[in-house]
Each structure stands twice: as C-alpha cells, then as structure tokens.
Amino acid sequence: MRARIVGYLALAIGCFAARRALADDKLICVRAADVAQEQRTAGRLREARASLHTCAREICPALVRSDCTQWLAEVEASMPTIVIRAQNARGDDLADVQIELDGHPLTDRLEGLPIDVDPGPHVLAWRRDGKVAQQEIVVHTAEKNRTVMLRSDSGDAVPTARISGAPRSEDRFRPAAAAWIFAGLAVAGATSFGYFGLRGRSEVSDMRHDCAGHCPASQVDAAQQKLLIADISLGAAVVSAGLATYLFWTGASPTKAAPARNVSVTPVTGGVAAFWLERF
C-alpha cells in the first residue's frame, strides 16, 4: 500500500512538471511571435526568421503556430539574396576570398550560392592577398540572387591595416588649429616686445641727453606707454608660446596633407598687426 502511494505521488509530480514545462514552452512561443513582428518591422528579416521558427513548432498553441507559419512564409518571400562573385584582373573567378558584411564575417570561401541578407544599405569588405577593399550596396526587399561583382584590381583595394583603422603611410600628423593660433600670437607678442621696447628705450635715452629733468610730460608719457606695451607683449608672448607648445604635443590629429600656413607680423601706429593665412 505504501509503495502504491509513493507511485501515485511520483506520477503526480511528473505530470505537474510536464505541465509546467508545457506552459513555459507556450510562453516562449508567444514571446517569440511578438519579437518576430518587431524584428520584421525593423527590417531584420534574418532574426525574424529565427524567431518565427521558434513559434511555428508543433508544441506551440495552434493559433500562434498558424500565424507564425504564415509570417515565416512571408518573410522567406521578402528575404533578399545576393550572389557574390570575385574576379582578378584577367577576369578569372576567385574562390579564396574572405567576405565581411557590415563588419561581421559572412563567408570564408565563395561557392556561387545565394546568401541571405537583410534589406537596406550594407558595406561589403573582402580580403585577399593581404589587401582589403570595401563596397557599399543597397539591397531591396524580395530582391533575389542579385550578383555583386568584386574585382581584385579595384582602385579601392588597400592594405589590411587601412581598414583596421591605422593611418596610411602618406598620412601626417597635423596639430590642432589652436596650436598654430597661439604660435602666431607668440610671434606677434615677441615682435611687439622688440619693437616697442627698442622705441621706448630709445626715447628715454634721447630725453636723458636732451632734456633731463625738464622734459614735457607728454613726451615722458609716450615713452612710458611704449615700455608698458613692450612688457605686456612679452607676457603675452610667453603665455602663448607655452600654450602652443602644449597643444603641439597633445593636440595632434592625423590628416591627409598639412595645409600651407603663413604668419606675418607688421608694426602699425599704436600697436602691432598679425596676419594669419592658411591655404588648403
């Protein structure tokens, strides 16, 4: 009698576990159907197909299974396919070509078979003989067996390091524009310091020789003003030179070709004028 009761309990537990597993499977089916609709609306047809396969199983509720089966057929009809061909300069077909789609590996060898892709813009990258090239394509919904031709003699083919983000050999480092601006200010300040310093000292020397002790106040003020401008220019030159040095060391960025620059400083009445010319 005790053995029979234990058997009944084991059977009840097994039935409960089976029902719980069945309920979990049904929940998975419903969730997969909802996710598939979102993926399909977003154009991610390959992901939607995988979700629809999940909710089209026999274990799923009949209504969900029926809808998913119908949606799966529609997704299959809308799924674009491409056939990638690669040729060398002589027009010979190539098979040993590695293909990436939007940065993800697609195939390591071309076999002439159609490949499923999502509709929309894509970037094909292919590698062979140490070189990599990229090609942009736009795939349309329900476009089947579209041939995409890749040629190994394409002018877009570059060393692999170029695709990985490393700068080309002809690229040079160009400091930030602010570095050149502060460098120009430093030159202008130094020029202003030299010009007004010499003029002010010259006028002071002349007054000591000609009218020491009884020079006109206007003449004395003019000389002092020039010496003051010289001191201010020296301070500005030192600060600008320090900032320019810092930016030259820390603000460099790669560029294809450095533009031509020309900085000129010209003394003018009451100050100094700096001219900045940059040609690209």
Secondary structure, 3 states (H helix, E strand, C coil): CHHHHHHHHHHHHHHHHHHHHHHHHHHHHHHHHHHHHHHHHCCCHHHHHHHHHHHCCCCCCHHHHHHHHHHHHHHHHHCCEEEEEEECCCCCECCCCEEEECCEEEECCCCCCCEECCCEEEEEEEEECCEEEEEEEEECCCCCCEEEEEECCCCCCEEHHHHCCCCCCCCEEEECHHHHHHHHHHHHHHHHHHHHHHHHHHHHHHHHHHCCCCCCHHHHHHHHHHHHHHHHHHHHHHHHHHHHHHHHHHCEEEECCCCEEEEEEEEECCEEEEEEEEEC
